[in-house]
């Protein structure tokens, strides 16, 4: 599949800070991380803080996979509402899932404070709304359940919403805490730079072609016929990681994103909060540190890996239509912002699980492998949870939260 396509904002705004060599010898390590995007970078941060001998490889260059197409919205909310998740896994587990995501937002804040770059991290408020009057009662139930469990939320009805936003709203949940935004490319490199100071070894342009298990370790062969002997392997390859799993765990789509040039004022946008509607597929909006607007959505199901949508280019008529739809939506949201000019257009593979939760930890058909498959809109949040859980498993520490995200749940 073509995981990303188009003109990505993050890698256009930042030069490659450091280039890494490809692997040119046989090596050994305690843990090998496959994937040098934001998920692998977070894993490397947690592992090296424990002084675990860690190596990271990527078939591409650092941060040039799905990471550079991430909108990097960090929220306690997940793709499945709390009410819906309660129906799937029970109230206690559902609330725990939301609470873990909320905690992860502030874990990221603490991680950024430990880095040499602020990664454009900003705590935000967020707004989840409907434009359909028939769905207001459902959102009110969602609000009541969140309020019951201590989330800092308020309900905005149709009239009150007009004071804050310039687009039609029938009702919505405004969350005062539990959200943030970040530059994922800067974050990835800053994490890896920190981990390298603790002895992380990084190899770009190093593809793993084969592996086999020998007793208590794994031997992996690269595209250049060099061997890596590792006690444990972490799979942090995003949507490509599903290929290890012998069952259907994710529904894949292609999602589309446009980014504006910096605007002067955010008229009709209260506190530049993160915005998401409840449509299927939903539209989401955020801002950037330099006052750009990011809007995304308009998902299309991928079908098989050889389909046109799986390998869609930015020049395709379908992509152009999607970008036009998003541009028109954006101007409809904020008619008071009169200097909207689109600068970047890109698409990427996106997927969700049946319950909206990631798959983290051990998979019984791959001994000595540990997975962090953070599918869904909360990919970076899930990567933090995965980094913590996989670290604890490797250190033989108890982490009861791994049960929420196991494969056979």
N, C-alpha and C positions, 0 to 999 in steps of 0.2 A: 504494500500500500504506500501511497504518497502521504506520509503522516502530516506534513505541512506543505502549504503551497501559497505563494504570493510574496508580498513585501512586508516582512515582519518588523514591527515597531522597535522592539527591544534591541535587536542586533543592529539595527540601523542607527540607533541613538548612541550605541556604545561600541567602541573598538574592541577587538579581541585582546584582553589584557595580558594573556600569556599563552604561548603555544607549547604543547607537550609532545614529546617524542613517541613514536610507536614502539611497541615491545620488540626488542631485538636480541633477547636471550631467554633462557629458561629461568624461572623464578619460583619461589615458594612464599606462602603467606598463611596467616591464620584465617583471614576472611577476604574473599574476592567479591567486589561489587561490580556487577555488569550493568553499565548504564551511567553516564556522566552528565545526566540532566539534574534538575533540582531534587528529584527523589533520591538519586544516588549520592548527591552532595550532602543532603541531610543525613543520610545513613552514615556517610564517612565522618561527619561531625560528631555524631553520637558515639561511634565506635572508637575513634581516635582519642576522644576524651577519656576513654577507659584504657588507653594505651594498648589497644588491640592492633596487632600487626596487619595492616589493611592495604589492599591494592585495589585500584579502580581502573577499569578499561571501558572504552567505548569505540564502536565501529566508526563513529563520526568524530567530530571535534566537540569539546566541552560546551554543553548548552545549546547545541544546534539541532536537537531533535524537537520533540513536542514542547519543550520548555520555552523556546522562543516564540511560540504561538499561544502561550498561556495568557489569559487575561488577569490571572493572579488575584482574583477576588477571594479574600479570606473571610469565611463566615462560620458562625455556629450552626446556621441553617444548612440542611442538606437537601438533596433533590426530592426526597420523600418527606412530606409534612410530618410533624410529630404525631398528629392524629392517625395518619396512615401507617406510620412506622409502629405505633402502638398496636394497631390491628394485626400487623405482621409478626411482631416479636414480643409483644407485651409492653405494658407501660413502663415498668422499671428499666428494662433494657433500652427502650426507645429514648427515655430521658437521659440515661447514661451516655448513649451515643451523642446526643446533642450537647451534653455537658462536657464531654471529652473534646468535641470540636471547639466549644467556647474556650476551654482551657488552652487548647493548642494555639489559638490566636495570640494569647499572652505569652505562651512558650516561645513563639516566633519573635515577639517583641524582646524577650530576654536574650534569645540567640543573637538577634541583630545588635543588641548592646554589647555583645561579646566579640563582635566582628570589627574589622577595620573600615567598614563601609556601612552607611545607614540604609543602603539598598532601596532608598525612596520609600521606606516603610512609614505608614501613617495609620493610626487607629481611626476608624470611621463608625458612623451609625449606618443602619441599613433599613430599607423599606421594601416590604413584600406586599403586593397589592393585586386587586382584581378590577377590571373595568366592566365586569358583568354583574348586574344587580342580583341575578339568580345565585351567585356564589358567595354573597356577603355573609350569609349565615354560616357557611362552612368555614370561612376565614375567622368569624367570631369564635367558633368552637376551637379552632387552632390557637387563637389568641388566649382564650380562657385556659387551655391546657398548659400553654407556655407560662402564663402568669401564675398558675397554681404551683408550678415547679421552680419559681423564683427567677425566671428570665425577666430582664428589665425591658418590658415592652408596654406600648400603649396602642389602643385601637383608634385609627383615624377614619371617621365616616366621610361621606361624600362632601358635606359642607365644610368640615374642618380641613379636609385635604386641599381645598381650594386656596387656603391661606399659605400652603407650603409648596405646592407643585402646580405647574402650568399645564398639565395634561389631565384628561378625564380619568377619574378614580371613583369607584363606587364604595370601596372600603379597603383598608390595608393595615398591616401590622408594622409599627415603627419600633425598631429595636435600638435602644440607646447605647448598648454595649455589645461586644461579641463579634466585631467585624473590623477588618483592616484591608489595606492593599499594599502591594509591594512590586518592585521591579524584579522579575524572576531570574533574569539573566545576570544582573548584578549579584543577586542573592546566591546563585549557584557558584559563581566564581569566588565570592567572598567566603563562602563555606569551605570550598575546596582549599583556598589559600590558608585558612585557619587550620584545616586538617593536615595540610602538608607540613606545617610547622610542628605537628605532632607525629611526623614521619609517614604520612600517607604517600604512596607512590601512584602516580597517574600516568596512563598511557592512552593517547588518542589514536585514531585510525588503526585500531586493533580489534579485529572482529573475532569472536569465538565461533569456530566452525564445528568443533566436536567436543564431547566430554565423556568421560567414563568414571565410574566409581570404583575405588580401590580401598577395601577395608574401611578405614575411618576417615578417608579424605576423598577429594575429587581431583581428577587430572583433566585439564582443559587445554585444547589445542587451538592456536590462533591461525588466522589466514596465512601467516608466514611460517607456519610449522614450528612455532615455539610453544613450550609447555608451561602451564601455570599449575602448580600443585597447591591446593587450598584445603584447609580443614572444613571450611564452610563457604557457601556461595550465596550472595544476596542478589536476587533478580529485581532490578530497578529500571526495567526497559519499557515501562509504560504499556501502551497497547500491544506492543510486540510480545510482551510477557505472557499473554494469553495462550501463546503457542505451546507452552510447556504443559498446559492444563488439558486433561483429556475429557473435558465437558464444557458445555456452553455456559459461560459465566458473565458475559457482558453483551449488550446490544450496542453496536457501533453506528455512529452517524458522522456526518461531516458538518461542522459548525462554522459559521462565517463571522468575520469581525472587521470593522472599520475603525480607524483612528483619525481624529481631526488634527489640524494644526492647532497650536495654542489659541484659546479664546480669551477675550478680555474680562467678561463677567458671566457668571452662571445664573442668569435671571430665570426664576421659576424652578429652581433646584435647591431645596432646603438643605443647607449644610453640606452640599455636594455628597449627600449620602449615597451609598451603593443601592441601586434600584434593581428589582426583579419582579416581573409579573408572574401570574400563575397559569399562563397558557402552556400548551403542549404543542410545539416546543416554546420555551419561554425566551423572552428578550431580557438582557441584562445590561446595565450601564455602570460605569465608574469614571473617575477622572484620574489624571496623573499629576505628578509633582509640578510639571511645567504647564499645567492648565489645559491639557488635551482632554478630549472626551473619547472614551472607548465604548462602543456599543456592539453587542454580538447576539447571535441567535440564528434563526432561520434554518434550523438543522434539517438535513436530508438523510434518510437511511442509506447506509452504504451497500447493503447486499453482500455479495461475495467479494473476495479480495482482488479480483480481476475486473470488477465492475468499473464503469465510467466514473462513478462518484468516488470510488476508492482511490482513483488516480487522477482526480480532477485538477486541471491547471487553472491559473488565474485568468487566462485568456478565454476560457470556455464561456459560452453564452449563459449557461446556468449560473456560473459564479458571478458574472457581471450583473445579472438580474437580481441575485441575492444582495449584492453590495448596494444596488440602487434602492431596493426595498428598505434596507437598513438606513441608508442616507435619508430617505423620505420619512421614515419613522422618527429618526432623530430630530429632524426639523419640525415634525409634528409635536414631539414632546416639548420642545423648548422654542416656541415662536419668538420669544424675546431675545434669544441669542442670535444676533444677525450677522455674525462673522464666522459661521460654521463653514469650514473648508476641509474636505477629506484629503488626507495625505497618505495613509497606509491602508491597504486592503489585503487580507489574508484569510486562509481557511485551515482547519486542522481536524484530525480525527478526534472524535469525542465519544464517550460511551458511558452508559450507566448500568448498574446491576439491578436485579429485581427489587431489592430493598433499599437501594441508594447507598449502601455501605460498601467499603472497600474489602479486598481480600488481602489479609496480612498473615504472615507466619509460615508454618510448615504445611507442606502438601505431601501426602503419604506416598505418592508414586515417585517422588524426587528426594530421596534421603540426602541429608546434609545441604539441601537447598532451602532458602528462606525467601519469601516473596513479599513485595510491597507493591500491590497493584491498586493504586489509588484512583479507581475509576469514578467519574462524576465531576461535578462542578467544584468540589472541595479537594482537588488533587493535592495541593500543597499542604493543606491541613492534614489530610490522610497520610501524607509522606512523613509528617512529624510523628503522628501516632505509630506509623510503621517503623520509623527509626527507633522509637522508644521500645516498642514491643519486641522487635527483632534483636535489639541490643540485649534486652533482658533474657530472652530465650537463649542467646549465645552465651551469656554469663551464668546461665542456670538459675536466674532469679525468677521468682513467681510474679506473674503479671496477669491477674484475673481478667483484665479487659481483652486479652487475646481471644477469648471465647466469642466475643461479639463479632469478630472479623474473620473467624476461621473458615476454611473452605467447606467443610461439611456441617454448615449451620442450618 
